Amino acid sequence: MREIKFRIPVTSYATKKFLYFERWSAHHCCFFLPQGARSNDNVYGEDEQYTGFNDKNGREIYEGDVVANFGRRMGAVFYNQSMTAFWVGAKEWMPLSEYDNGLEVIGNIHENPELLKEE
């Protein structure tokens, strides 16, 4: 069984960063930022779930990560609700679980949006 973990993109002053947490709480339209968040942090995206997979360097793969397979950029990781699985894709989509050990996180959709542009 995979770990259930999340991250959420925030800006703190002029820097962008991610806050990582294991539980997300919602109560009457309010949510509570994880430990380490400050009141002046500004959330600029939705929470992104850990896929349960790590790349070839051992880095955890989250929704919103942009991955390459053996050096070839594949696209962003997303959750496909109708298939109830994490997928990777830009032009062609494929379940994340179908990739061999060659996947590598090369960025994410928040900090590296240029990686999503077609060559």
C-alpha positions as CSV (number, residue, x, y, z in Angstrom):
1,M,0.0,0.0,0.0
2,R,1.4,3.4,-0.9
3,E,1.9,6.3,1.4
4,I,-0.8,9.0,1.3
5,K,1.1,12.3,1.2
6,F,0.5,15.7,-0.4
7,R,2.3,18.9,-1.3
8,I,0.9,22.3,-1.9
9,P,2.6,25.2,-3.8
10,V,3.0,28.4,-1.9
11,T,4.8,31.7,-2.3
12,S,6.6,33.2,0.6
13,Y,7.7,36.7,-0.2
14,A,9.4,36.4,-3.6
15,T,10.2,32.7,-3.5
16,K,8.1,29.8,-4.6
17,K,8.3,26.6,-2.7
18,F,6.3,23.5,-1.8
19,L,5.0,22.5,1.6
20,Y,4.8,18.7,2.1
21,F,2.3,17.1,4.4
22,E,0.6,13.9,5.2
23,R,-2.9,15.0,6.1
24,W,-5.1,17.6,4.6
25,S,-8.0,19.0,6.6
26,A,-11.1,20.8,5.4
27,H,-13.9,22.3,7.5
28,H,-16.6,24.7,6.3
29,C,-14.6,26.1,3.3
30,C,-11.4,26.5,5.3
31,F,-8.3,24.4,5.1
32,F,-5.3,24.4,7.4
33,L,-1.8,24.7,6.0
34,P,0.7,22.1,7.2
35,Q,3.3,22.6,9.8
36,G,6.0,25.1,8.6
37,A,3.5,27.4,6.8
38,R,3.3,31.0,7.8
39,S,0.4,33.3,7.7
40,N,2.0,35.4,4.9
41,D,2.4,32.3,2.7
42,N,0.2,32.5,-0.3
43,V,-1.2,29.3,-1.8
44,Y,-1.2,29.5,-5.6
45,G,-2.2,26.0,-6.6
46,E,-4.1,22.9,-5.5
47,D,-2.8,20.2,-3.3
48,E,-0.9,17.5,-5.3
49,Q,-0.8,13.9,-4.2
50,Y,2.2,11.6,-4.0
51,T,1.8,8.9,-6.7
52,G,3.5,6.1,-4.7
53,F,6.3,6.0,-7.3
54,N,9.9,7.3,-7.1
55,D,12.0,8.3,-10.1
56,K,15.3,6.6,-11.0
57,N,17.1,8.9,-8.5
58,G,14.8,8.0,-5.6
59,R,12.9,11.3,-5.8
60,E,9.2,11.1,-5.0
61,I,6.9,11.7,-8.0
62,Y,3.9,14.0,-7.3
63,E,1.0,15.2,-9.5
64,G,2.2,18.2,-11.4
65,D,5.7,16.9,-11.8
66,V,7.2,16.9,-15.3
67,V,9.0,13.7,-16.1
68,A,11.4,12.3,-18.7
69,N,11.8,8.6,-19.6
70,F,15.4,7.7,-20.4
71,G,16.0,11.4,-21.3
72,R,12.9,11.9,-23.5
73,R,10.5,14.4,-22.0
74,M,7.1,12.8,-21.5
75,G,4.9,15.4,-19.9
76,A,3.2,16.2,-16.7
77,V,1.9,13.6,-14.1
78,F,-1.9,13.9,-13.5
79,Y,-4.6,11.8,-11.8
80,N,-7.1,10.3,-14.3
81,Q,-10.3,10.0,-12.3
82,S,-12.1,7.8,-14.9
83,M,-9.2,5.3,-14.9
84,T,-8.5,5.8,-11.2
85,A,-4.7,5.9,-11.8
86,F,-1.9,8.4,-12.2
87,W,-1.0,9.0,-15.8
88,V,1.8,10.9,-17.7
89,G,1.3,12.7,-20.9
90,A,1.3,15.6,-23.3
91,K,0.4,14.3,-26.7
92,E,0.2,10.7,-25.8
93,W,-1.0,9.5,-22.4
94,M,0.2,6.4,-20.5
95,P,-0.4,5.1,-17.0
96,L,2.5,6.0,-14.7
97,S,2.7,2.4,-13.6
98,E,3.6,1.3,-17.2
99,Y,7.0,3.0,-17.2
100,D,10.2,1.2,-16.4
101,N,12.9,2.4,-14.1
102,G,13.9,5.2,-16.5
103,L,11.6,7.9,-15.3
104,E,13.2,11.1,-13.9
105,V,11.5,14.2,-12.5
106,I,12.9,17.1,-14.5
107,G,10.7,19.9,-13.0
108,N,7.1,20.7,-12.2
109,I,4.2,22.7,-13.8
110,H,4.6,25.5,-11.3
111,E,8.3,26.3,-11.4
112,N,9.0,25.1,-14.9
113,P,5.9,25.8,-17.1
114,E,8.2,26.0,-20.1
115,L,8.7,22.3,-20.0
116,L,5.1,21.8,-21.1
117,K,5.6,23.7,-24.3
118,E,5.9,21.6,-27.4
119,E,9.3,21.5,-29.2
